Amino acid sequence: MTNEDAITIPSSPAEWRLPSRRKMAVACLIFTETAMFTIFVVAYLFYLGKSLTGPYPNQVLETPILSTICLLGSSLTIVLAERGLGQENRGRFQFWWMVTIILAAIFLGATASEWNGLITVHHLTISTNLFGTTFYSLVGLHASHVLVGLTLLVLVLVLSLGGHLKKRHHEHVKMVSWYWHFVDAVWVVVFTVVYIIGR
């Protein structure tokens, strides 16, 4: 039988599968949270410069460079941790995951320190003026998401140290990573709006 007489069997298309429920759930969560943050950002921009009394942004705000570097750097460290888990390198995963936690804690500490100065030194509270209301609402909303993310990070680390985290849990860890990248991306917007445009 020649090659021309050979019967060619068409390859069957790859079987289609439903997307992971976890990925869909986290994607929907991120979409919803993005819409909420958008409302707060628009409100901040709308009321920008409309405070009738001080203090005003250019009088009290300092650009949080160090804490921003820490938070954005944590996106890199969580990727490195994820790779360690994928390679079943437990030590590497735990090290980079712990670094991510430390960076997140530094960011939250810096935010708390900033708020302490604004309240005790400059007497800026959420009820002082429109700037105070929109500032604490927007930055506070982001800080609450960082706190939730930090809690998840610590929980994963505890499970890993207890030997309960395996390679098969990679998707679970990836979902925490997705959420953390979202928190970092939102900070880029908040930082730009509050500390660059808003001043």
Residue frames relative to the residue before (quaternion, step in Angstrom):
aa qw qx qy qz dx dy dz
M 1.0000 0.0000 0.0000 0.0000 0.00 0.00 0.00
T 0.3630 -0.7401 0.5311 0.1959 3.53 -0.83 1.03
N 0.6804 -0.4768 0.3709 0.4148 3.49 -1.36 0.21
E 0.6294 0.5494 -0.3375 0.4337 3.57 1.11 -0.73
D 0.6842 0.4843 -0.2829 0.4662 3.59 1.13 -0.71
A 0.5204 0.6549 -0.4191 0.3530 3.58 1.23 -0.33
I 0.3766 -0.7169 0.5430 0.2221 3.54 -0.98 0.85
T 0.2442 -0.7682 0.5792 0.1210 3.53 -0.80 1.08
I 0.2063 -0.7725 0.5910 0.1063 3.54 -0.68 1.09
P 0.3870 -0.7349 0.4999 0.2456 3.59 -0.57 1.10
S 0.4761 -0.6680 0.4892 0.2962 3.50 -0.98 0.85
S 0.4433 -0.6968 0.4924 0.2747 3.55 -0.90 0.89
P 0.5228 -0.6386 0.4535 0.3365 3.57 -0.99 0.77
A 0.6079 -0.5641 0.4090 0.3807 3.53 -1.15 0.61
E 0.5121 -0.6592 0.4579 0.3059 3.53 -0.98 0.87
W 0.3594 -0.7411 0.5283 0.2063 3.56 -0.84 1.02
R 0.0952 -0.7975 0.5946 0.0371 3.53 -0.93 0.85
L 0.5665 -0.5770 0.4608 0.3658 3.53 -1.20 0.54
P 0.5399 -0.6043 0.4594 0.3638 3.60 -1.05 0.66
S 0.6399 -0.5295 0.3962 0.3915 3.53 -1.22 0.51
R 0.5052 -0.6601 0.4671 0.3014 3.57 -0.93 0.91
R 0.6283 0.5413 -0.3351 0.4472 3.56 1.03 -0.78
K 0.6760 0.4947 -0.2964 0.4588 3.56 0.89 -0.95
M 0.6514 0.5096 -0.3137 0.4664 3.57 0.98 -0.81
A 0.6508 0.5223 -0.3135 0.4531 3.57 0.97 -0.85
V 0.6870 0.4678 -0.2828 0.4788 3.57 0.90 -0.93
A 0.6202 0.5360 -0.3397 0.4611 3.60 1.04 -0.74
C 0.6571 0.4965 -0.3035 0.4791 3.59 0.98 -0.83
L 0.6250 0.5352 -0.3294 0.4630 3.56 1.04 -0.81
I 0.6726 0.4959 -0.2932 0.4645 3.56 0.88 -0.96
F 0.6294 0.5314 -0.3302 0.4610 3.59 1.01 -0.80
T 0.6682 0.4991 -0.2936 0.4671 3.58 0.93 -0.93
E 0.6717 0.4980 -0.2926 0.4639 3.56 0.93 -0.92
T 0.6090 0.5503 -0.3442 0.4558 3.57 1.09 -0.70
A 0.6417 0.5185 -0.3169 0.4680 3.57 0.99 -0.84
M 0.6580 0.5091 -0.3085 0.4611 3.59 0.97 -0.85
F 0.6608 0.4933 -0.3080 0.4745 3.59 0.91 -0.88
T 0.6054 0.5625 -0.3549 0.4372 3.58 1.04 -0.73
I 0.6349 0.5278 -0.3233 0.4624 3.59 0.99 -0.84
F 0.6835 0.4852 -0.2872 0.4636 3.59 0.89 -0.91
V 0.6428 0.5149 -0.3213 0.4674 3.59 1.01 -0.77
V 0.6473 0.5082 -0.3118 0.4748 3.59 0.95 -0.87
A 0.6418 0.5200 -0.3207 0.4635 3.59 0.97 -0.82
Y 0.6376 0.5250 -0.3258 0.4601 3.58 0.98 -0.86
L 0.6862 0.4782 -0.2800 0.4713 3.57 0.88 -0.95
F 0.6372 0.5432 -0.3309 0.4353 3.59 1.01 -0.78
Y 0.7638 0.3632 -0.1954 0.4964 3.57 0.93 -0.89
L 0.3885 0.7389 -0.4680 0.2899 3.57 1.29 0.06
G 0.8352 0.1652 -0.1482 0.5031 3.58 -0.82 1.03
K 0.6093 0.5831 -0.3515 0.4063 3.61 1.22 0.08
S 0.4283 0.6850 -0.4787 0.3438 3.59 1.25 0.19
L 0.3638 -0.7529 0.5116 0.1978 3.58 -0.84 0.99
T 0.7696 0.2059 -0.1267 0.5910 3.56 1.23 -0.45
G 0.5181 -0.6431 0.4706 0.3107 3.53 -1.27 0.47
P 0.5568 -0.0209 -0.7847 -0.2716 1.43 -2.49 -0.08
Y 0.3806 -0.7208 0.5451 0.1958 3.51 -1.28 0.61
P 0.7139 -0.4850 0.2888 0.4144 3.60 -1.19 0.48
N 0.7069 0.4715 -0.2825 0.4451 3.60 0.83 -0.94
Q 0.6383 0.5307 -0.3239 0.4538 3.59 1.26 -0.25
V 0.8259 0.2772 -0.1008 0.4805 3.58 1.02 -0.74
L 0.6712 0.5242 -0.3122 0.4210 3.61 1.10 -0.53
E 0.1225 -0.7458 0.6505 0.0745 3.53 -1.09 0.86
T 0.5093 -0.6676 0.4469 0.3086 3.57 -0.96 0.84
P 0.3004 -0.7894 0.5116 0.1576 3.62 -0.56 1.14
I 0.0722 -0.8514 0.5194 0.0129 3.57 0.49 1.23
L 0.6958 0.4926 -0.2908 0.4343 3.60 0.75 -1.06
S 0.6895 0.4746 -0.2929 0.4622 3.58 0.84 -0.95
T 0.6168 0.5400 -0.3404 0.4605 3.58 1.11 -0.65
I 0.6339 0.5176 -0.3221 0.4759 3.58 0.99 -0.84
C 0.6444 0.5248 -0.3201 0.4549 3.59 0.98 -0.85
L 0.6959 0.4767 -0.2917 0.4510 3.57 0.82 -0.97
L 0.6863 0.4655 -0.2927 0.4760 3.58 0.87 -0.90
G 0.6211 0.5431 -0.3343 0.4554 3.58 1.10 -0.68
S 0.6088 0.5748 -0.3511 0.4192 3.57 1.13 -0.60
S 0.5591 0.5793 -0.3968 0.4409 3.59 1.21 -0.35
L 0.6458 0.5027 -0.3101 0.4837 3.57 1.10 -0.70
T 0.6871 0.4942 -0.2990 0.4408 3.58 0.85 -0.94
I 0.6499 0.5060 -0.3387 0.4549 3.60 1.01 -0.66
V 0.5969 0.5374 -0.3565 0.4774 3.60 1.17 -0.56
L 0.6509 0.5098 -0.3105 0.4690 3.58 0.97 -0.86
A 0.6338 0.5198 -0.3265 0.4707 3.58 1.05 -0.75
E 0.6376 0.5430 -0.3135 0.4477 3.55 0.98 -0.90
R 0.6499 0.5116 -0.3105 0.4685 3.57 0.99 -0.84
G 0.6242 0.5454 -0.3301 0.4516 3.54 1.04 -0.77
L 0.6533 0.4984 -0.3105 0.4780 3.57 1.00 -0.80
G 0.6477 0.5302 -0.3132 0.4486 3.57 1.00 -0.85
Q 0.7113 0.4163 -0.2398 0.5130 3.56 1.16 -0.65
E 0.4333 -0.7223 0.4267 0.3293 3.54 1.37 0.15
N 0.4181 0.6622 -0.4895 0.3834 3.54 1.12 0.78
R 0.2496 -0.8335 0.4772 0.1238 3.54 0.15 1.32
G 0.6573 0.5270 -0.3092 0.4411 3.55 0.94 -0.90
R 0.6580 0.5020 -0.3036 0.4721 3.56 0.96 -0.91
F 0.6366 0.5298 -0.3299 0.4531 3.58 0.95 -0.84
Q 0.7012 0.4813 -0.2787 0.4461 3.57 0.78 -1.02
F 0.6317 0.5422 -0.3373 0.4396 3.57 1.02 -0.79
W 0.7343 0.4207 -0.2484 0.4713 3.59 0.71 -1.04
W 0.6051 0.5418 -0.3568 0.4615 3.58 1.12 -0.60
M 0.6541 0.5070 -0.3031 0.4725 3.56 1.04 -0.81
V 0.6128 0.5301 -0.3438 0.4746 3.58 1.06 -0.72
T 0.6239 0.5362 -0.3315 0.4619 3.59 1.02 -0.80
I 0.6488 0.5175 -0.3093 0.4642 3.58 0.96 -0.86
I 0.6502 0.5179 -0.3119 0.4602 3.57 0.95 -0.90
L 0.6620 0.5041 -0.3057 0.4629 3.59 0.91 -0.89
A 0.6429 0.5147 -0.3159 0.4712 3.57 1.02 -0.81
A 0.6527 0.5153 -0.3075 0.4625 3.58 1.00 -0.85
I 0.6196 0.5302 -0.3396 0.4687 3.60 1.04 -0.75
F 0.6469 0.5199 -0.3222 0.4556 3.57 0.95 -0.86
L 0.6791 0.4802 -0.2971 0.4691 3.58 0.86 -0.91
G 0.6306 0.5340 -0.3277 0.4581 3.56 1.04 -0.76
A 0.6502 0.5096 -0.3063 0.4731 3.57 1.01 -0.83
T 0.6349 0.5201 -0.3262 0.4690 3.58 1.03 -0.76
A 0.6482 0.5107 -0.3120 0.4708 3.58 0.96 -0.86
S 0.6495 0.5145 -0.3088 0.4669 3.57 1.01 -0.84
E 0.6329 0.5258 -0.3252 0.4661 3.58 1.01 -0.82
W 0.6788 0.4904 -0.2944 0.4605 3.57 0.86 -0.93
N 0.6155 0.5504 -0.3419 0.4486 3.56 1.03 -0.78
G 0.6732 0.4870 -0.2912 0.4741 3.58 0.97 -0.86
L 0.6515 0.5212 -0.3174 0.4508 3.58 0.95 -0.84
I 0.7107 0.4561 -0.2611 0.4676 3.57 0.97 -0.85
T 0.7697 0.3897 -0.2114 0.4594 3.60 0.75 -1.02
V 0.7370 0.4010 -0.2300 0.4931 3.60 1.01 -0.75
H 0.8047 0.2786 -0.1256 0.5090 3.56 0.79 -1.05
H 0.3518 -0.7757 0.4627 0.2457 3.59 1.32 -0.04
L 0.3897 0.6898 -0.5040 0.3439 3.53 0.99 0.89
T 0.0357 0.7849 -0.6156 0.0606 3.56 -0.58 1.18
I 0.7098 -0.4551 0.3171 0.4341 3.55 -1.29 0.06
S 0.7311 0.4059 -0.2301 0.4978 3.60 1.22 -0.43
T 0.4209 0.7310 -0.4567 0.2828 3.61 1.26 0.06
N 0.7596 -0.2033 0.1782 0.5916 3.57 0.82 -1.04
L 0.7418 -0.3920 0.2833 0.4645 3.58 -1.29 -0.07
F 0.6128 0.5458 -0.3495 0.4522 3.57 1.05 -0.74
G 0.6674 0.5041 -0.3036 0.4564 3.60 0.86 -0.93
T 0.6554 0.5244 -0.3099 0.4465 3.55 0.96 -0.88
T 0.7341 0.4202 -0.2454 0.4735 3.57 0.76 -1.01
F 0.6149 0.5574 -0.3471 0.4367 3.60 1.07 -0.71
Y 0.7259 0.4316 -0.2575 0.4696 3.57 0.69 -1.07
S 0.6163 0.5470 -0.3506 0.4450 3.58 1.10 -0.63
L 0.7210 0.4422 -0.2506 0.4709 3.58 0.83 -1.00
V 0.7132 0.4332 -0.2609 0.4854 3.59 0.74 -1.03
G 0.6408 0.5283 -0.3185 0.4569 3.57 1.08 -0.73
L 0.6105 0.5421 -0.3419 0.4653 3.57 1.07 -0.73
H 0.6690 0.4854 -0.3000 0.4762 3.56 0.94 -0.87
A 0.6465 0.5276 -0.3215 0.4475 3.58 0.93 -0.89
S 0.6333 0.5243 -0.3397 0.4568 3.60 1.02 -0.73
H 0.6455 0.5045 -0.3182 0.4770 3.60 1.07 -0.69
V 0.6121 0.5236 -0.3480 0.4797 3.58 1.09 -0.67
L 0.6420 0.5293 -0.3199 0.4532 3.58 1.01 -0.83
V 0.6359 0.5085 -0.3222 0.4830 3.60 1.01 -0.81
G 0.6592 0.5144 -0.2994 0.4596 3.56 0.95 -0.92
L 0.6480 0.5195 -0.3122 0.4611 3.56 0.99 -0.86
T 0.6233 0.5377 -0.3299 0.4621 3.57 1.05 -0.78
L 0.6550 0.5021 -0.3031 0.4765 3.58 0.98 -0.86
L 0.6365 0.5359 -0.3229 0.4511 3.57 1.00 -0.85
V 0.6656 0.4959 -0.2971 0.4719 3.57 0.93 -0.92
L 0.6358 0.5385 -0.3274 0.4457 3.58 0.98 -0.84
V 0.6565 0.5029 -0.3060 0.4716 3.59 0.95 -0.90
L 0.6483 0.5180 -0.3222 0.4556 3.58 0.97 -0.83
V 0.6397 0.5219 -0.3249 0.4614 3.59 0.96 -0.84
L 0.6532 0.5072 -0.3087 0.4700 3.59 0.96 -0.86
S 0.6527 0.5138 -0.3082 0.4637 3.55 1.03 -0.83
L 0.6654 0.4967 -0.3035 0.4673 3.59 0.91 -0.89
G 0.6780 0.4798 -0.2844 0.4788 3.56 1.16 -0.58
G 0.5217 -0.6730 0.3856 0.3552 3.56 1.32 0.03
H 0.5203 0.6657 -0.3977 0.3576 3.58 1.24 0.30
L 0.6447 0.5136 -0.3220 0.4657 3.60 1.26 -0.11
K 0.0403 -0.8127 0.5804 -0.0327 3.56 -0.62 1.17
K 0.7171 -0.4334 0.3212 0.4413 3.55 -1.32 0.08
R 0.6270 0.5565 -0.3403 0.4259 3.59 1.10 -0.67
H 0.6407 0.5102 -0.3234 0.4739 3.57 1.26 -0.27
H 0.3073 0.7978 -0.4796 0.1978 3.57 1.28 0.20
E 0.6622 0.5061 -0.3239 0.4476 3.59 0.94 -0.81
H 0.6006 0.5512 -0.3594 0.4543 3.60 1.04 -0.68
V 0.6742 0.4862 -0.2857 0.4769 3.55 0.93 -0.97
K 0.6240 0.5503 -0.3334 0.4434 3.58 1.01 -0.79
M 0.6388 0.5254 -0.3318 0.4537 3.60 1.02 -0.72
V 0.6165 0.5092 -0.3381 0.4963 3.58 1.08 -0.69
S 0.6321 0.5370 -0.3136 0.4622 3.55 1.07 -0.83
W 0.6216 0.5360 -0.3360 0.4621 3.60 0.96 -0.82
Y 0.6640 0.5056 -0.3021 0.4607 3.55 0.88 -0.97
W 0.6673 0.5064 -0.3076 0.4512 3.56 0.95 -0.87
H 0.6324 0.5128 -0.3348 0.4744 3.60 1.00 -0.74
F 0.6111 0.5461 -0.3382 0.4625 3.58 1.08 -0.72
V 0.6482 0.5172 -0.3099 0.4652 3.58 0.93 -0.93
D 0.6598 0.5030 -0.3016 0.4697 3.58 0.99 -0.83
A 0.6551 0.5146 -0.3122 0.4567 3.58 0.95 -0.87
V 0.6347 0.5224 -0.3286 0.4652 3.58 1.01 -0.78
W 0.6335 0.5382 -0.3444 0.4363 3.58 1.00 -0.76
V 0.5829 0.5664 -0.3775 0.4438 3.60 1.04 -0.65
V 0.6696 0.4858 -0.2889 0.4820 3.58 0.97 -0.88
V 0.6691 0.5001 -0.2995 0.4610 3.58 0.88 -0.98
F 0.6421 0.5277 -0.3141 0.4590 3.56 0.93 -0.90
T 0.6706 0.5052 -0.2919 0.4581 3.58 0.90 -0.93
V 0.7064 0.4758 -0.2607 0.4546 3.56 0.88 -0.99
V 0.7566 0.4138 -0.2140 0.4589 3.58 0.81 -1.03
Y 0.8201 0.3119 -0.1357 0.4601 3.57 0.73 -1.06
I 0.7149 0.3758 -0.2597 0.5294 3.61 1.21 -0.18
I 0.7478 0.3616 -0.2157 0.5133 3.60 0.55 -1.14
G 0.7090 0.5096 -0.2618 0.4111 3.57 0.91 -1.00
R 0.6856 0.4570 -0.2934 0.4848 3.59 1.20 -0.23
